[in-house]
């Protein structure tokens, strides 16, 4: 949802999945990501509603795809421009934003395990927040996302995530 509660941002499509902005009252919505052969999923709207962060990859899915498979893109609603803000060898996926607009947590792989990265959106500094968590879904079509949903606490001081059959509250300060 956008912060004003008027729009929902959704990933829509079958193999060519794109992001759409749909008004809460009616209509088919407006497609907001248009790049050809780029799959966009896992949308997250910034605290001020200006930016939409998402997981992106070339094409829908393939066997034995080389790394990185996913990166994190951002769409600026003010100028309709899209850019990539997080890309790494283990991929970058499932962006989750804090309520205060300072943090983004996302998944990535290191060697054969998946963990969670914490990114300071003001400085672009990153660190591992939790490693290892659960296996990601990069090798599948991932129509429901690459990792399960997670969320920051209302005070933005911790991330709540599930893995290994449990729910964890992970403090951002370590």
PyMOL commands that set and color helices and strands:
alter all, ss='L'
color gray80, all
select strands_A, chain A and resi 7-12+18-23+30-31+38-45+51-58+71-76+81-86+93-97+103-110+113-120+126-131+151-152+158-163+166-171
alter strands_A, ss='S'
color yellow, strands_A
deselect
rebuild
show_as cartoon
